[in-house]
Amino acid sequence: MTLPRLQSLVLRRRVQALAIALLVPFLAVAPLHLFMPASAKAHGIGAPVQVGTSFSPRRAAYLGLDPHRAFTRLEAMHFRVIRLSTYWDEVSHSGYDQVDWMMNEAKRARQPIVLTVGMKALGWPEFFIPASALPAAGLQQGQDVASDPSLRDAALAFVGDTVLRYRNNPALVGWQIENEPFNRAGPQRLWIDAEFLRDEITSVRQLDSHHRPVIVNAFSHFNLLFDQASARQGFDLRQWLGFDADSAERDGLAALNPGDVLGLDVYTAIGYQFLGHAHMSRADSDWPDRLARVRDLAKRQGKQAWITEAQAEPWESTPKSNTSPKSTSPQAIRSIFANLKDAGFTTVLFWGSEYWLWRQDHGDPRWTQTIKAILRDENRAPLLALSA
């Protein structure tokens, strides 16, 4: 999740925001869960955490970093796992060279990798569909991208080609299928239906004889307003009333088998522009409890729950404030990690690796130092198993 993503959500949801404002009198009789703080926890000694990160050569290049050098710098930090993406439009235009280099380098360094495949990938604008695969009429605002048969077939072919190419790389420890498929995203607020996601998962399972776990991730609970803005079903009165409504997390779990992984993307502060002014929205105070309940639900189903994105870079109302951010800080990274560990998560991937390296190259090493300190603290965490 990045800044332009939120701008799209907010700008296209002004009418909904006004409607929500009209519900304030109704909220006076809503359940008290909306206003209650998170429950206290017994802060015992949690299990060591497998600390990972995500990396995008596109984001690195945008910040003026050399992508290859940036990737090897991350390898030198000894993350338990690094998550990469295959960008369909890039592969269609210039082939797999960029991904080949990273996967071969990871194999050499014995760096465990999760590889994301599909139409959605890491970073704005979320969907990376080559022009040659788009329907003649284009994509419509808010549509299920997989509703077009020709696009479905082309996407499945791309997923199959990618799995065949990397399935025998021993550095690969898991496949992430799409990126937040059940959350609306991008400038057109598109999403992917569960039936097509299952088709992709079936294809991956059939082609990968190593039987690696499948990962499906979701933008997790933030607050009621932003949850409604990203939900593909739109406004959900049940959630406002405090009931467990249908959610991207539950839909993700339903698509997985025992042993697979539900990924949760967690942000606690989001800046945005509204009516020409900068604003900062904070996550509801119950976010660690909500995550712990999802983790327990996954465990009861014999599935794993990872944090696939923990906010560790700014999400500001404008990129101009990225050098003096209000949405996060090195201290905030420590805090969010402590909450996630306290909630029982034993695999946490931080989001923002390109930003940390950029800050370090511009004289501020606090971000990389913070991540390195967490890695040192958690160095007893077991290694993710590499393929034979």
PEHUJO-V172731 format. One record per pair of residues at least 12 apart in sequence whose C-alpha atoms are under 8 Angstrom apart, sorted by the first residue. I is the first residue (numbers start at 1). J is the second residue. Records with the same first field share a line. If there is no record, write none. Layout:
I->J ; J
This chain:
1->122 ; 123 ; 124
2->123 ; 124 ; 315
3->271 ; 272 ; 315 ; 316 ; 317 ; 318 ; 319
4->124 ; 125
5->124 ; 125 ; 185 ; 186 ; 187
6->272
7->272 ; 273
8->186 ; 187 ; 189
9->185 ; 189 ; 229 ; 230
10->229 ; 272 ; 273 ; 274
11->274
13->229
17->225
20->225
30->240 ; 241 ; 242
31->241 ; 242
33->242
34->242
36->285 ; 286
37->285 ; 286
38->285 ; 286 ; 287 ; 288 ; 289
39->286 ; 289
41->342
43->342
44->342
46->341 ; 342 ; 344
47->341 ; 344 ; 346 ; 381
48->346 ; 378 ; 379 ; 380 ; 381
49->341 ; 345 ; 346 ; 347 ; 348 ; 378 ; 381
50->79 ; 80 ; 81 ; 346 ; 347 ; 348 ; 378 ; 381 ; 382 ; 383
51->79 ; 80 ; 81 ; 347 ; 348 ; 349 ; 350 ; 375 ; 378
52->79 ; 80 ; 81 ; 82 ; 83 ; 347 ; 348 ; 349 ; 350
53->79 ; 81 ; 82 ; 83 ; 308 ; 309 ; 348 ; 349 ; 350 ; 351 ; 352 ; 353
54->82 ; 83 ; 84 ; 309 ; 349 ; 350 ; 351 ; 352 ; 353
55->71 ; 82 ; 83 ; 84 ; 352 ; 353 ; 354
56->84 ; 85 ; 122 ; 123 ; 354
59->123 ; 354
60->354
63->354 ; 355 ; 358
64->358
65->354 ; 358
68->102
70->354 ; 357
71->102
74->353
75->106 ; 109 ; 111
77->372
78->111 ; 375
79->111 ; 375
80->111 ; 112 ; 383 ; 384
81->111 ; 112 ; 113 ; 114 ; 349 ; 384
82->111 ; 112 ; 113 ; 114 ; 349
83->113 ; 114 ; 115 ; 116
84->113 ; 114 ; 115 ; 116 ; 122
85->115 ; 116 ; 117 ; 121 ; 122
86->99 ; 115 ; 116 ; 117 ; 118 ; 121 ; 162
87->117 ; 119 ; 120 ; 121 ; 128
88->118 ; 119 ; 128 ; 129 ; 130 ; 158
89->128 ; 129 ; 130 ; 131
90->130
92->130
93->130
103->166 ; 169 ; 171
104->169
106->171
107->169 ; 170 ; 171
110->171 ; 386
111->171
112->171 ; 172 ; 173 ; 384 ; 385 ; 386
113->171 ; 172 ; 173 ; 174
114->172 ; 173 ; 174 ; 175 ; 176
115->172 ; 174 ; 175 ; 176
116->175 ; 176 ; 177 ; 178 ; 179
117->159 ; 162 ; 175 ; 176 ; 177 ; 178
118->155 ; 156 ; 158 ; 159 ; 177 ; 178 ; 179 ; 200
119->155 ; 178
120->178 ; 179 ; 180 ; 181
121->178 ; 179
122->179
124->186
125->185 ; 186 ; 187
126->179 ; 185 ; 186
127->186
133->150 ; 151 ; 154
134->151
135->148 ; 150 ; 151
140->188
141->188 ; 189 ; 190
142->184 ; 188 ; 189 ; 190 ; 191
143->189 ; 190 ; 191
144->190 ; 191 ; 192 ; 193
145->190 ; 191 ; 192 ; 193
146->192 ; 193 ; 196
152->196
156->199 ; 200 ; 203
159->200 ; 203 ; 204
160->203 ; 204 ; 207
163->204 ; 207 ; 208
164->207 ; 208
167->207 ; 208 ; 209 ; 210
169->387
170->386 ; 387 ; 388
171->386 ; 387
172->386 ; 387
173->212 ; 213 ; 384 ; 385 ; 386 ; 387
174->212 ; 213 ; 214 ; 215
175->212 ; 213 ; 214 ; 215
176->214 ; 215 ; 216 ; 217
177->197 ; 200 ; 201 ; 214 ; 215 ; 216
178->197 ; 216
179->216 ; 217 ; 218
180->216 ; 217 ; 218 ; 219
181->193 ; 197 ; 216 ; 217 ; 218
182->194 ; 218 ; 231 ; 232 ; 248 ; 251 ; 252
183->218 ; 219 ; 230 ; 231 ; 232 ; 248
184->230 ; 231 ; 232
185->230
191->232
194->251 ; 255
197->255
198->255
201->214
210->387
213->259 ; 260 ; 261
214->256 ; 260 ; 261
215->256 ; 260 ; 261 ; 262 ; 263
216->252 ; 253 ; 255 ; 256 ; 261 ; 262 ; 263
217->249 ; 252 ; 262 ; 263 ; 264 ; 265 ; 308
218->248 ; 249 ; 252 ; 262 ; 263 ; 264 ; 265
219->248 ; 264 ; 265 ; 266
220->248 ; 249 ; 264 ; 265 ; 266 ; 291
221->266 ; 283 ; 287 ; 290 ; 291
222->266 ; 267 ; 268 ; 282 ; 283 ; 284 ; 287
223->282 ; 283 ; 284
224->239 ; 240
231->247 ; 248
249->262 ; 264 ; 294
253->298
256->303
257->303
258->301 ; 302 ; 303
259->302 ; 303 ; 304
260->303 ; 304
261->303 ; 304 ; 305 ; 306
262->298 ; 303 ; 304 ; 305 ; 306
263->305 ; 306 ; 307 ; 308
264->305 ; 306 ; 307 ; 308 ; 309
265->307 ; 308 ; 309 ; 310
266->307 ; 309 ; 310 ; 311
267->283 ; 309 ; 310 ; 311
268->282 ; 283 ; 311 ; 327 ; 336
269->281 ; 282 ; 283 ; 315 ; 327 ; 328
270->282 ; 315 ; 316 ; 317 ; 327
271->315 ; 316 ; 317 ; 318 ; 327
272->316 ; 317 ; 318
273->317 ; 318
278->317
279->317
280->316 ; 317 ; 327
288->339 ; 340 ; 343
289->343
291->343
292->343 ; 344
295->344 ; 345
305->345 ; 347
306->345 ; 346 ; 347 ; 348 ; 349
307->345 ; 347 ; 348 ; 349
308->348 ; 349 ; 350
309->348 ; 349 ; 350 ; 351
310->336 ; 337 ; 348 ; 349 ; 350 ; 351
311->328 ; 333 ; 336 ; 350 ; 351 ; 352
312->328 ; 329 ; 330 ; 333 ; 350 ; 351 ; 352
313->328 ; 329 ; 351 ; 352 ; 355 ; 356
314->326 ; 327 ; 328 ; 329
315->327 ; 328
329->367
330->366 ; 367 ; 370
333->370
334->370 ; 374
356->368
